[in-house]
Amino acid sequence: MLPNQKANVTIRNFPKSVAQIRKETRIKEGGTDFLFFTTDCNNKHIVLFCKKV
């Protein structure tokens, strides 16, 4: 899913820190992909995968 295992990770209203997410997923900082970890209006944890255009 992620080329070179690189992405910019951001959290908003999420129980884990960016450092914890990076450690668990082994995703490195950088690249043109963005992962937004957040909690939706139904209190479900979701990840938004975005690409820079």
Secondary structure, 3 states (H helix, E strand, C coil): CCHHHECEEEEECCCCCHHHHHHHHCCECCCCEEEEEEECCCCCEEEEEEECC
